[in-house]
Amino acid sequence: MSTLQIALPDNVKAVLDKRIASGNYANSSDYLCRLIEEDERRRAESRIETSLVARLEDDRSVEMNETDWGKIRENFKMRYATRVGQ
């Protein structure tokens, strides 16, 4: 595990301290790790959304039927189960 030393403005440090005091985070490292993970998740969702919108605007789009959606659901369930199992 790596160590990072950062300088924070007093107002930002106060927010950090308040979040830790709430009991939802063990320490500042835990809180910052969660923030970074959430940022990564939001960025991934944004990339997916951008791709979906681009695909919807693409003339090559195809109609999906219930079988197609069923395959997508099953694929998602398998991928989710793999992640949760880690």
C-alpha positions as CSV (number, residue, x, y, z in Angstrom):
1,M,0.0,0.0,0.0
2,S,1.3,3.5,-0.8
3,T,1.3,6.6,1.3
4,L,0.2,10.0,0.2
5,Q,0.8,13.3,2.0
6,I,-1.5,16.1,1.0
7,A,-2.2,19.7,2.1
8,L,-5.8,20.7,2.5
9,P,-7.4,24.1,3.0
10,D,-8.8,24.5,6.5
11,N,-12.4,24.4,5.2
12,V,-11.8,21.2,3.2
13,K,-10.1,19.6,6.3
14,A,-13.1,20.6,8.4
15,V,-15.4,18.7,6.0
16,L,-13.1,15.7,6.0
17,D,-13.1,15.7,9.9
18,K,-16.9,16.0,9.9
19,R,-17.3,13.0,7.6
20,I,-15.0,10.9,9.8
21,A,-16.8,12.0,13.0
22,S,-20.1,10.9,11.5
23,G,-18.9,7.3,12.0
24,N,-19.3,6.3,8.3
25,Y,-15.6,6.3,7.7
26,A,-12.8,4.8,9.8
27,N,-10.3,7.5,9.0
28,S,-9.3,10.1,6.4
29,S,-7.7,7.4,4.2
30,D,-11.0,5.4,4.1
31,Y,-13.0,8.5,3.2
32,L,-10.6,9.6,0.4
33,C,-10.4,6.1,-1.0
34,R,-14.2,6.0,-1.2
35,L,-14.3,9.4,-2.9
36,I,-11.8,8.2,-5.5
37,E,-13.8,4.9,-6.0
38,E,-17.0,6.9,-6.5
39,D,-15.3,9.3,-8.9
40,E,-14.1,6.3,-11.0
41,R,-17.6,4.8,-10.9
42,R,-19.1,8.1,-12.1
43,R,-16.5,8.4,-14.9
44,A,-17.3,4.9,-16.0
45,E,-21.0,5.6,-16.0
46,S,-20.4,8.8,-18.0
47,R,-18.4,6.8,-20.6
48,I,-21.1,4.2,-20.9
49,E,-23.8,6.9,-21.2
50,T,-21.8,8.7,-23.9
51,S,-21.4,5.4,-25.8
52,L,-25.1,4.6,-25.5
53,V,-26.2,8.0,-26.7
54,A,-23.8,7.8,-29.7
55,R,-25.1,4.3,-30.5
56,L,-28.7,5.5,-30.3
57,E,-27.9,8.3,-32.8
58,D,-26.1,5.8,-35.1
59,D,-28.1,4.8,-38.1
60,R,-26.9,1.2,-37.6
61,S,-29.0,0.7,-34.5
62,V,-31.1,-2.4,-34.4
63,E,-34.3,-3.3,-32.7
64,M,-34.0,-5.4,-29.5
65,N,-36.4,-8.2,-28.6
66,E,-37.1,-9.9,-25.3
67,T,-34.5,-12.6,-26.1
68,D,-31.8,-10.0,-26.6
69,W,-32.7,-8.3,-23.3
70,G,-32.8,-11.7,-21.5
71,K,-29.2,-12.4,-22.7
72,I,-28.1,-9.0,-21.5
73,R,-29.7,-9.5,-18.1
74,E,-28.0,-12.9,-17.7
75,N,-24.7,-11.5,-18.8
76,F,-25.1,-8.7,-16.2
77,K,-26.1,-11.2,-13.5
78,M,-23.0,-13.3,-14.1
79,R,-20.7,-10.3,-14.2
80,Y,-22.2,-8.9,-11.0
81,A,-22.0,-12.3,-9.2
82,T,-18.3,-12.4,-10.1
83,R,-17.6,-9.0,-8.7
84,V,-19.6,-9.5,-5.5
85,G,-17.9,-12.9,-5.0
86,Q,-14.4,-11.2,-5.0
